[in-house]
């Protein structure tokens, strides 16, 4: 945590100096353009679907089928010439064949890791509300911002807050920024149904849960299981950014981010099966030998950059690269390219490609690869070694004159995008997004 003490002092000093300079600038009366001319309203929605054969809920095998629908409203309100308040409210509702198998014996058919159960864990709703505020100095060379967020779903609650400082130099050709965020999260742990009778060392087989069920294979089922005593998770992030206009056609930027996480980093309902323990089944579903166990701290570093090249009025090339490292043993590389093609004054298309590759976490084991003597273990394929490719296509419509209206809102733009994502671990997904930007008359 020493890095956060040092960088925290730097951030404090930066904010103090910027605040003093800003007060001096604000004392001079000069003409200035409003940061935001009028209230803007964005409506964003998406439909996401995925599938695969390595569900972490069922120990690295089983369906990963999931669908999710989201809707988000973002309202940006100019409070005066310098200050903008933004409210971001969103809801996401999903149904999941994978998570339904937290309780695989709830349905009216034989339990199976490749078949969805109809239990309560088969669906959930996530809701988020974020408020952010930004203040720009008279010369528009200093921007100070802060935000507060809260989000909740059935088994998880999160409270977040943070702030940032942006400075522009060299006639706004150079931009330097720093931001810091804190998230205080709380689990309401839900465990696999067959493990709950064994909590606190209880004799689970004597529990009523097993009274009407027949265990096949190893009938002396005896998992390793204790409830987590601390269900909190705290995350602290610090990010630095640098952007430079290199020429009239080229702009580049660099970013460096640090994240420290502490607390319950394991997912309570993700099963693990051991190679040295005989298998036990009810119907077609293998009973968990344990749940995922991961360290209670994780430090992440990500460094990346963007280079955007304006070729002409028709073509722009946007490139991105990021390197990621954490102390769980994961290293990853991300590279992407997007080529906006302007078809007319109002229509632009956005073909894109993204490549991703990562190493496995030190604690990852596939189905029945971990040992009962291990301290940490997971069969979550998000932490495995894999390579992924994503292809995308988008189209946008822009009308700066906002001729189309809904009530007092003028339609400024419409954005539609589709992405197809594939891993070399049988996992695949697709998402279609739509965004509508309105301005208040």
C-alpha positions as CSV (number, residue, x, y, z in Angstrom):
1,X,0.0,0.0,0.0
2,X,3.0,2.3,0.1
3,X,2.5,3.2,-3.5
4,X,-0.9,4.6,-2.6
5,X,0.5,6.7,0.3
6,X,3.0,8.2,-2.1
7,X,0.6,8.8,-5.0
8,X,-2.0,10.0,-2.5
9,X,0.3,12.8,-1.4
10,X,1.1,13.7,-5.1
11,X,-2.7,13.9,-5.9
12,X,-3.3,16.1,-2.8
13,X,-0.5,18.4,-3.8
14,X,-1.7,18.5,-7.4
15,X,-5.3,19.4,-6.3
16,X,-4.1,22.1,-3.9
17,X,-1.9,23.8,-6.5
18,X,-4.6,23.5,-9.1
19,X,-7.3,24.9,-6.8
20,X,-5.1,27.9,-5.9
21,X,-4.4,28.6,-9.6
22,X,-8.1,28.2,-10.4
23,X,-9.1,30.8,-7.8
24,X,-6.6,33.3,-9.2
25,X,-8.0,32.7,-12.7
26,X,-11.6,32.9,-11.6
27,X,-11.0,36.4,-10.1
28,X,-10.4,37.8,-13.6
29,X,-13.6,38.6,-15.5
30,X,-13.3,37.4,-19.1
31,X,-15.7,36.2,-21.7
32,X,-16.1,32.5,-21.7
33,X,-18.2,29.9,-23.5
34,X,-20.4,27.7,-21.5
35,X,-18.9,24.2,-20.9
36,X,-22.3,22.7,-21.8
37,X,-24.8,24.8,-23.7
38,X,-27.9,22.9,-22.8
39,X,-29.2,19.8,-21.0
40,X,-28.3,16.6,-22.8
41,X,-30.0,13.2,-22.4
42,X,-28.6,9.9,-23.5
43,X,-30.5,6.7,-23.6
44,X,-28.4,3.5,-24.0
45,X,-29.6,0.0,-24.3
46,X,-28.0,-3.3,-25.1
47,X,-28.8,-7.0,-25.6
48,X,-26.0,-9.5,-24.7
49,X,-25.9,-13.3,-25.0
50,X,-23.1,-15.8,-24.3
51,X,-22.5,-19.6,-24.3
52,X,-19.8,-22.0,-23.6
53,X,-18.9,-25.3,-21.8
54,X,-16.8,-24.3,-18.8
55,X,-19.2,-22.8,-16.2
56,X,-17.4,-21.8,-13.0
57,X,-20.7,-22.4,-11.1
58,X,-20.4,-26.1,-11.8
59,X,-16.6,-26.4,-11.4
60,X,-15.3,-25.8,-14.9
61,X,-17.8,-27.8,-16.9
62,X,-21.4,-27.1,-17.9
63,X,-23.3,-24.5,-19.8
64,X,-22.3,-20.9,-19.6
65,X,-25.5,-19.7,-21.3
66,X,-26.6,-16.2,-20.3
67,X,-28.7,-13.4,-21.7
68,X,-28.7,-9.8,-20.4
69,X,-30.7,-6.7,-21.3
70,X,-29.7,-3.3,-20.1
71,X,-31.2,0.2,-20.2
72,X,-29.4,3.4,-19.0
73,X,-30.3,7.1,-18.9
74,X,-27.6,9.7,-18.7
75,X,-28.7,13.3,-18.1
76,X,-26.0,16.1,-18.2
77,X,-27.3,19.4,-16.8
78,X,-25.3,22.7,-17.0
79,X,-25.7,24.4,-13.6
80,X,-24.0,27.5,-14.9
81,X,-21.2,28.5,-17.3
82,X,-18.6,26.4,-15.5
83,X,-20.4,23.5,-13.7
84,X,-22.1,20.4,-15.0
85,X,-24.0,17.8,-13.0
86,X,-24.4,14.3,-14.6
87,X,-26.9,11.7,-13.4
88,X,-26.4,8.1,-14.7
89,X,-29.1,5.6,-13.9
90,X,-29.1,2.1,-15.3
91,X,-30.8,-1.3,-14.8
92,X,-29.6,-4.7,-16.1
93,X,-31.7,-7.9,-16.0
94,X,-30.2,-11.3,-16.9
95,X,-31.3,-14.9,-17.1
96,X,-28.6,-17.5,-16.7
97,X,-28.5,-21.2,-17.2
98,X,-25.1,-21.2,-15.6
99,X,-26.0,-19.4,-12.3
100,X,-29.3,-21.2,-12.1
101,X,-27.2,-24.3,-11.1
102,X,-26.2,-22.7,-7.8
103,X,-29.3,-24.7,-6.8
104,X,-29.4,-27.4,-9.6
105,X,-32.0,-29.5,-7.8
106,X,-34.8,-26.9,-7.8
107,X,-36.2,-27.8,-11.2
108,X,-38.7,-30.5,-12.3
109,X,-36.1,-32.4,-14.3
110,X,-33.0,-34.3,-13.4
111,X,-30.1,-32.0,-12.3
112,X,-27.5,-31.6,-15.0
113,X,-24.6,-29.1,-15.4
114,X,-25.6,-28.6,-19.0
115,X,-29.2,-27.9,-18.3
116,X,-30.7,-24.8,-16.6
117,X,-32.5,-25.2,-13.3
118,X,-35.6,-23.1,-12.6
119,X,-34.5,-22.0,-9.2
120,X,-34.2,-18.4,-7.8
121,X,-30.6,-18.0,-9.0
122,X,-31.6,-18.3,-12.6
123,X,-32.2,-14.6,-13.0
124,X,-31.3,-11.3,-11.3
125,X,-31.5,-7.6,-11.7
126,X,-28.7,-5.1,-11.2
127,X,-29.4,-1.4,-10.6
128,X,-26.9,1.5,-10.6
129,X,-27.1,5.2,-9.8
130,X,-24.1,7.5,-10.3
131,X,-23.9,11.3,-9.8
132,X,-20.9,13.2,-11.0
133,X,-20.0,16.9,-10.9
134,X,-17.4,18.8,-12.9
135,X,-16.1,22.4,-12.6
136,X,-14.0,24.1,-15.3
137,X,-11.9,27.1,-14.7
138,X,-12.5,30.4,-16.6
139,X,-9.8,29.6,-19.2
140,X,-11.0,26.0,-19.5
141,X,-7.5,24.7,-18.7
142,X,-8.5,23.1,-15.4
143,X,-11.3,20.6,-14.8
144,X,-12.0,19.3,-11.3
145,X,-14.6,16.4,-11.0
146,X,-16.1,14.2,-8.4
147,X,-18.6,11.3,-8.4
148,X,-20.7,9.1,-6.1
149,X,-22.2,5.8,-7.1
150,X,-24.3,3.1,-5.7
151,X,-25.3,-0.3,-7.2
152,X,-27.1,-3.3,-6.0
153,X,-28.2,-6.8,-7.0
154,X,-29.5,-9.8,-5.1
155,X,-26.3,-10.9,-3.5
156,X,-24.1,-7.8,-3.9
157,X,-24.0,-4.1,-2.9
158,X,-21.5,-1.5,-3.9
159,X,-20.8,2.1,-2.8
160,X,-18.3,4.1,-4.8
161,X,-16.8,7.6,-4.8
162,X,-13.9,9.3,-6.5
163,X,-12.6,12.4,-8.1
164,X,-10.3,13.7,-10.8
165,X,-8.2,16.6,-12.0
166,X,-7.5,17.5,-15.6
167,X,-5.0,20.2,-16.7
168,X,-4.6,21.5,-20.3
169,X,-1.5,23.2,-21.6
170,X,0.1,24.4,-24.8
171,X,-3.1,26.0,-26.1
172,X,-5.0,22.9,-25.1
173,X,-2.8,20.6,-27.3
174,X,-1.5,18.8,-24.1
175,X,-3.7,17.2,-21.5
176,X,-2.6,15.7,-18.2
177,X,-5.1,14.0,-15.8
178,X,-5.2,12.1,-12.6
179,X,-8.2,10.3,-11.0
180,X,-8.8,8.2,-7.9
181,X,-11.7,6.0,-7.0
182,X,-12.8,3.9,-4.0
183,X,-15.4,1.1,-4.0
184,X,-16.7,-0.4,-0.8
185,X,-18.6,-3.6,-1.6
186,X,-20.5,-6.2,0.4
187,X,-21.5,-9.7,-0.5
188,X,-24.6,-11.4,0.6
189,X,-23.0,-14.8,0.1
190,X,-25.0,-17.5,-1.6
191,X,-23.4,-21.0,-1.6
192,X,-24.1,-24.1,-3.7
193,X,-27.2,-25.8,-2.3
194,X,-25.5,-29.2,-1.5
195,X,-22.8,-27.5,0.7
196,X,-25.1,-25.4,2.9
197,X,-26.0,-28.4,5.2
198,X,-22.2,-28.7,6.0
199,X,-21.7,-25.2,7.3
200,X,-19.8,-24.9,10.6
201,X,-18.7,-28.5,10.5
202,X,-22.3,-29.9,10.6
203,X,-23.1,-33.4,9.6
204,X,-24.6,-32.5,6.3
205,X,-25.8,-35.9,5.3
206,X,-28.1,-36.0,8.3
207,X,-29.8,-32.8,7.1
208,X,-33.2,-32.9,5.5
209,X,-31.8,-31.7,2.2
210,X,-30.4,-35.2,1.4
211,X,-33.3,-37.2,2.9
212,X,-35.2,-37.5,-0.4
213,X,-32.1,-37.6,-2.7
214,X,-29.9,-40.6,-3.6
215,X,-26.1,-40.1,-3.8
216,X,-24.3,-42.2,-6.3
217,X,-20.6,-42.8,-6.8
218,X,-18.9,-41.9,-3.5
219,X,-21.8,-42.2,-1.0
220,X,-19.7,-40.9,1.9
221,X,-19.9,-37.3,0.6
222,X,-17.8,-35.0,2.8
223,X,-16.9,-31.7,1.2
224,X,-14.5,-29.0,2.5
225,X,-16.7,-26.1,3.4
226,X,-16.9,-23.1,5.8
227,X,-18.8,-20.0,5.3
228,X,-16.7,-16.8,4.6
229,X,-16.4,-14.9,7.9
230,X,-15.8,-11.5,6.1
231,X,-18.0,-10.6,3.2
232,X,-16.6,-7.2,2.4
233,X,-14.5,-6.2,-0.7
234,X,-12.8,-2.9,-1.0
235,X,-11.1,-1.6,-4.2
236,X,-8.8,1.4,-4.6
237,X,-7.8,2.7,-8.0
238,X,-5.5,5.5,-9.1
239,X,-5.1,6.5,-12.8
240,X,-2.9,8.9,-14.7
241,X,-3.4,10.1,-18.2
242,X,-1.5,12.0,-20.8
243,X,-2.8,13.2,-24.2
244,X,-0.9,15.1,-26.9
245,X,-1.9,16.5,-30.3
246,X,1.2,15.5,-32.3
247,X,0.2,17.2,-35.6
248,X,-3.0,18.4,-37.3
249,X,-3.7,14.8,-38.2
250,X,-2.4,12.7,-35.3
251,X,-3.3,12.5,-31.6
252,X,-1.8,10.2,-29.0
253,X,-2.5,9.3,-25.4
254,X,-1.0,7.2,-22.6
255,X,-2.7,5.8,-19.5
256,X,-1.3,4.2,-16.4
257,X,-3.7,2.6,-13.8
258,X,-3.1,1.0,-10.4
259,X,-5.8,-1.1,-8.6
260,X,-5.6,-2.6,-5.1
261,X,-8.3,-5.0,-4.0
262,X,-8.8,-6.4,-0.5
263,X,-11.4,-8.6,1.1
264,X,-13.6,-11.4,-0.3
265,X,-12.2,-11.9,-3.8
266,X,-13.6,-15.4,-4.2
267,X,-17.1,-15.9,-5.6
268,X,-19.0,-17.9,-3.0
269,X,-21.2,-20.0,-5.4
270,X,-18.4,-21.2,-7.7
271,X,-17.7,-24.9,-7.2
272,X,-14.3,-26.7,-7.4
273,X,-13.8,-30.5,-7.9
274,X,-10.6,-32.2,-6.7
275,X,-8.5,-34.7,-8.5
276,X,-7.8,-36.7,-5.3
277,X,-11.4,-36.9,-4.1
278,X,-13.9,-39.6,-5.3
279,X,-16.9,-38.2,-7.2
280,X,-20.3,-37.9,-5.7
281,X,-23.5,-37.3,-7.7
282,X,-27.2,-36.6,-7.3
283,X,-28.9,-37.4,-10.6
284,X,-26.5,-36.1,-13.3
285,X,-25.0,-33.4,-11.2
286,X,-21.6,-33.8,-9.5
287,X,-21.6,-32.5,-5.9
288,X,-19.0,-29.9,-5.0
289,X,-15.8,-30.9,-3.2
290,X,-15.3,-27.2,-2.2
291,X,-15.9,-23.7,-3.3
292,X,-13.5,-21.3,-4.9
293,X,-10.7,-20.1,-2.6
294,X,-8.6,-17.1,-3.7
295,X,-6.3,-14.7,-1.8
296,X,-7.9,-11.8,0.0
297,X,-5.7,-9.2,-1.8
298,X,-4.9,-8.5,-5.5
299,X,-2.8,-5.8,-7.0
300,X,-3.3,-4.8,-10.7
301,X,-1.3,-2.6,-13.1
302,X,-2.4,-1.6,-16.6
303,X,-0.4,0.6,-19.0
304,X,-1.6,1.5,-22.5
305,X,-1.8,4.0,-25.2
306,X,-3.9,5.2,-28.1
307,X,-2.9,6.7,-31.4
308,X,-5.6,8.3,-33.7
309,X,-4.8,9.3,-37.2
310,X,-7.1,11.5,-39.3
311,X,-6.3,10.5,-42.8
312,X,-8.9,12.7,-44.6
313,X,-12.5,13.7,-44.4
314,X,-13.6,10.1,-45.0
315,X,-11.2,7.9,-43.0
316,X,-9.9,7.9,-39.5
317,X,-7.7,5.2,-37.9
318,X,-8.0,4.6,-34.1
319,X,-5.5,2.2,-32.5
320,X,-5.1,1.0,-28.9
321,X,-2.7,-1.2,-27.0
322,X,-2.7,-2.2,-23.3
323,X,-0.5,-4.4,-21.1
324,X,-1.9,-5.7,-17.9
325,X,-0.2,-7.4,-14.9
326,X,-1.4,-8.6,-11.5
327,X,0.1,-10.4,-8.6
328,X,-2.1,-13.5,-9.2
329,X,0.1,-14.4,-12.1
330,X,-2.0,-13.0,-15.0
331,X,-0.3,-11.1,-17.8
332,X,-2.3,-9.9,-20.8
333,X,-2.0,-8.0,-24.0
334,X,-4.9,-6.1,-25.7
335,X,-4.7,-4.6,-29.1
336,X,-7.5,-3.1,-31.2
337,X,-8.1,-1.0,-34.3
338,X,-11.2,0.9,-35.4
339,X,-11.6,2.7,-38.7
340,X,-14.5,5.2,-38.8
341,X,-15.6,5.7,-42.4
342,X,-17.7,8.8,-43.0
343,X,-20.2,8.0,-45.7
344,X,-21.9,11.4,-45.7
345,X,-22.4,14.4,-43.4
346,X,-24.8,12.4,-41.3
347,X,-23.7,8.7,-41.6
348,X,-20.5,7.0,-40.4
349,X,-19.7,3.3,-40.1
350,X,-17.2,1.8,-37.6
351,X,-15.6,-1.5,-38.4
352,X,-13.3,-2.7,-35.6
353,X,-11.2,-5.6,-34.5
354,X,-9.8,-6.5,-31.0
355,X,-7.3,-9.1,-30.0
356,X,-6.7,-10.3,-26.4
357,X,-4.3,-12.8,-24.9
358,X,-3.7,-13.7,-21.2
359,X,-1.8,-16.2,-19.1
360,X,-3.5,-18.2,-16.4
361,X,-3.7,-17.2,-12.8
362,X,-1.5,-19.2,-10.4
363,X,-4.5,-20.6,-8.7
364,X,-6.5,-21.7,-11.8
365,X,-7.2,-25.4,-12.4
366,X,-9.6,-27.0,-14.8
367,X,-12.2,-29.5,-13.9
368,X,-10.8,-32.1,-11.4
369,X,-7.2,-30.7,-11.6
370,X,-6.9,-29.0,-8.2
371,X,-5.9,-31.0,-5.1
372,X,-7.6,-31.0,-1.7
373,X,-4.3,-30.1,-0.2
374,X,-4.0,-26.8,-2.2
375,X,-4.5,-23.5,-0.3
376,X,-6.1,-21.6,-3.2
377,X,-8.0,-22.9,-6.2
378,X,-10.5,-21.9,-8.8
379,X,-12.0,-23.3,-12.0
380,X,-13.2,-20.0,-13.3
381,X,-12.1,-19.9,-17.0
382,X,-12.0,-16.1,-16.8
383,X,-8.7,-16.7,-14.9
384,X,-7.4,-19.4,-17.3
385,X,-5.0,-19.0,-20.2
386,X,-6.8,-18.0,-23.4
387,X,-6.8,-16.0,-26.6
388,X,-9.8,-14.0,-27.8
389,X,-10.9,-12.2,-30.9
390,X,-13.6,-9.7,-31.3
391,X,-15.1,-8.3,-34.5
392,X,-17.4,-5.3,-34.5
393,X,-19.4,-3.1,-36.8
394,X,-21.2,0.2,-35.9
395,X,-23.1,2.8,-37.7
396,X,-24.0,6.3,-36.4
397,X,-26.4,9.0,-37.5
398,X,-25.7,12.6,-36.6
399,X,-27.9,15.7,-37.0
400,X,-26.4,18.8,-35.5
401,X,-29.6,20.7,-36.2
402,X,-31.7,18.2,-34.2
403,X,-34.6,18.4,-36.7
404,X,-36.4,15.3,-35.1
405,X,-38.0,15.9,-31.8
406,X,-39.6,14.0,-28.9
407,X,-41.4,16.5,-26.6
408,X,-38.8,19.2,-25.9
409,X,-35.9,16.9,-26.8
410,X,-34.1,17.2,-30.1
411,X,-32.5,14.1,-31.5
412,X,-28.8,14.8,-32.0
413,X,-27.4,11.3,-32.8
414,X,-28.1,7.6,-33.0
415,X,-25.4,4.9,-32.6
416,X,-25.8,1.2,-33.3
417,X,-23.0,-1.3,-32.8
418,X,-22.7,-5.1,-32.9
419,X,-19.7,-7.1,-31.5
420,X,-19.0,-10.8,-31.9
421,X,-16.5,-12.2,-29.3
422,X,-14.8,-15.7,-29.4
423,X,-12.3,-17.4,-27.0
424,X,-10.4,-20.5,-27.7
425,X,-12.0,-22.1,-24.6
426,X,-15.4,-22.8,-26.4
427,X,-16.7,-19.5,-24.9
428,X,-18.5,-17.0,-27.3
429,X,-20.7,-14.0,-26.9
430,X,-22.4,-11.3,-28.9
431,X,-23.8,-7.9,-28.0
432,X,-25.8,-5.3,-29.8
433,X,-25.9,-1.8,-28.4
434,X,-28.0,1.3,-29.3
435,X,-27.5,4.9,-28.1
436,X,-29.7,7.9,-28.6
437,X,-28.5,11.4,-27.7
438,X,-31.0,14.2,-27.2
439,X,-30.5,17.9,-26.4
440,X,-33.0,20.1,-24.6
441,X,-34.5,22.9,-26.7
